[in-house]
Amino acid sequence: MAPRGAAPILPLALALTAVAAVSWARGPSGTLWSRQGCAALGRCCPGRDPTCAARGPPRCFCDQACREVRDCCPDYARACPGAPPGARGMGGAPSEEGSRVPGCDGTRKRGSRPRRGFWSRRGAGARGTGTLRTPGEAWGWKAVSCVVAEWSSWSRCVKPCQVSYRLRQRHVLQEPRNGGAPCPPLEERAGCVEYWSHQGVECQQSLLPALITTGSYGKEREKRGVPKKQETIGYCVQFRLGPVPGSCQQVRAPHAQWTRYLTQGHTVCVRCEWPAQDARSRRCYGDGGGAGGHQLSLWQAAGHPRCRGTWERLGQLQDCSCPEVHSLVFL
């Protein structure tokens, strides 16, 4: 038989065990163990991210918004290098190695209304009444946009003696920070045909198609800084189109819509101008200049690899003024 007074002892023992377990989980002085902080989570998140949480109890966060909501993990300032001094942890207490921020007394409780200009996290009883700002602005940082250098010169065709492409690149001078504008594309490609091998040997022209596009591209090219001495150098050639494949009509790209108007038997005027001219001969390869009378040569539409066919050279025009209709340029 149990002695008198033994019955109340069991609940008391269970309560003491629970308190000890909670104290062990929190560690000394009410702090979380390192396995439950940002270092253990292995990431720090920009802006407001409800998934960027370290497991508790109690649950704490490693995103930038934790400073405003006051639920940062104790090691946030140390584990997240981008955090400003004074990022506060749970209950408004400064995180490890964080100094006190003027005007942040840590008295705001969980679920209270945030300052105007911030959106609450996870709807914890607070309404966002201000304008949504970038993560950097929410921290009081200035947003810094990406800055890139000027474009490099165009490279040679990647593969000579066939329809290929050339490249130009630019590099980043300043990475974006604090929610600034991201970097624009750092590489551009353009179709080209190079009729000389990298060893300086001329390619066999009969095997290469002339790469062509609409005449409006030539006008746009003039706006991009053609040297003055090159403006008047050029010539025009007339061709009669042979059979045109149906694939030329099946086009979705806006820059290749002109291929839908290519029709067998039509006469087209193609202008040869800088920079499509070969530096040595001052001619556009594929113009049929070396072919005999009524000999067919090949053409291919730029931006539409399946639109290609044959044409017959009719002759070179004395007055190089191609009409607006059926006006093309060599590339």
Summary of the structure (lengths in Angstrom):
residues: 331
radius of gyration: 35.5
end to end distance: 104.9
largest distance: 125.1
contacts: 899
relative contact order: 0.09
helix: 21%
strand: 22%
